[in-house]
């Protein structure tokens, strides 16, 4: 009978030894929170830089499509016609006779990474395009700065 008692005690000891204590779990959580507090801001800074880079890439892609439009029609779409002229033949202003679009693969003109339309200004011979950045307002610094087409 003593052997049975010893086996029961061993089983109970094993039950208590499995898993982690509450204090051990709290220490792990505290360490993880500390790491997140240190690494988190650096990651968010990289995210902002990536959005700025994505904006520049999209703008260059739009300019390439606008250049194709100009090759076919001898002019860029005017401000009044807007970037929608890359998707459907303009019905206002100087209506192009040689429109061979759509000039974009997508069904919509892309928005900037902050979900805003790009600002497009053109008299037909020159163009200016920009994104107002994260603050969606003219001017600003850092992530809020306007991103102008180079």
Residue pairs with C-beta under 8 A, 6 or more apart in sequence:
20 28
48 134
48 143
51 113
51 114
51 134
51 143
52 133
52 143
52 147
54 113
55 112
55 113
55 131
55 147
56 147
56 150
58 110
58 112
58 118
59 118
59 129
59 131
59 147
59 149
60 149
61 110
62 83
62 86
62 104
62 109
62 110
62 118
62 129
63 127
63 129
63 149
65 86
65 103
65 104
66 76
66 77
66 86
66 103
66 127
68 103
69 76
69 77
69 85
69 86
69 99
69 101
69 103
70 76
72 96
72 98
72 99
72 100
73 96
73 97
73 98
73 99
74 98
75 94
75 96
75 124
75 125
76 122
76 124
76 125
76 126
76 127
77 83
77 85
77 86
77 90
77 122
77 124
78 93
78 94
78 122
78 123
78 124
79 120
79 121
79 122
79 123
80 92
80 93
81 90
81 92
81 93
82 120
83 109
83 117
83 118
83 120
84 90
84 109
85 96
85 99
85 101
86 101
86 102
86 103
86 104
86 109
87 101
87 102
87 103
87 104
87 107
87 108
87 109
88 101
88 102
89 95
89 96
89 99
89 101
90 96
90 99
94 124
109 117
109 118
111 117
111 118
112 118
112 131
112 147
114 131
114 133
114 134
114 136
116 131
116 132
116 136
118 129
118 130
118 131
119 128
119 129
119 130
119 131
119 132
120 127
120 128
120 129
121 127
121 128
121 129
122 128
127 149
128 148
128 149
129 148
129 149
130 146
130 147
130 148
130 149
131 146
131 147
132 138
132 140
132 146
133 140
133 143
133 144
133 145
133 146
133 147
134 140
134 143
134 144
135 143
135 144
137 144
138 146
139 145
139 146
140 146
